[in-house]
């Protein structure tokens, strides 16, 4: 996926009420550090798991309504992004070891 994602917390939806606001902010901030390819994977998860949370604005822009994510999908996204961070951290550590040898 190419394009920009806009994450919105629009409030008032029963599905999203089970997810604390601070967790929504955390997810939104985590997404900002993703590459376009990684963001595409996040969008795919949302489209498959919680299609009501996804709104395409045009070919290169879309919105993710965090309040339309169920708890399981929300946690799946957190786990996915944290997994990416661990992989990246391990790759950087490996590069440092090779460089120092």
N, C-alpha and C positions, 0 to 999 in steps of 0.2 A: 504494500500500500504506500502510495505517495500521498502527501498532503498533510494537513494540520488537523489535529484533534482538539476539540474544545470540550472540556469536562465541565458539566454543570451540576450543581446541587440545587434543584428547584424546590425541594421541600414539599411536604404534604402528601406524599405517596406512601401508602401503608407498607409496601415492600421495603423501601429504603429506610423506614423508621427503625428497623432493627440494627442498622449500621450506625454507630456513633459518628457524629460530625467530624471529630478529630481523625478518625480512620479514613473518612472520605478525603479530607485534606491531604493526609499522608499518601494515599493512592494517587491523587492528582499530582502531587509533587514528584512522586516516583516516576510517573509516566513522562514527565518533562525531560528526564535524562535519557530516554530511550532513543535509539536510532530509528530511522524510517522503517527498516526491516522489522525491528522488534515491535514497533508501534503497529505495524501491519498484523503481527501475530496476536497482539492484544485485541485489535479490532475483530479479528477472526473468532477469537474466544467469545467475545461479547455477542457477535452476530449469531453464533451457534447456541450459546447458553442463555442469552437474555436479549433476544432481538428487539424487544420494546425499549431497551436502553440505547439503541443505536438509531441515529437520524443522519442521513446523508444530506448535506446542504447542496453540494455540487460535486463534481468528480474528484476534487482535491481537498474538500473540506467536509467535516462531519462533526456531529456532537455526540457525546456520550452522556446520558442522563444517569448520574450515579444513583439517584433515588429509585430508578427502575431496575437496579441490579438486586438479585436475591443474594442472601448471605453466602450461599455456596459458590456462586459465580464470583462474588466480590473476593472471597478467600482464594479462589483459584487464580485470580489476577494477581493478588498480593504474592502468592507462592511462586507464580511464574516469574514475576519481575525480580523477586528476591533471588530466585535461582539464577537468573541472568547476571545479577550483581556478583554472586559467588563465583560463577564461571569466569567473569571478567577479572575479578580479584585474583583468582588462581592463575590466570594467564599472565597477568602483570607480575606476579611473584616469580613465575617460571622465567620470564624474560629477564628479571633482575638477577636471578641465579646464573643464567647463561652469560649475561653481561659481565658479572663479577668473576667469572672463572678465568 
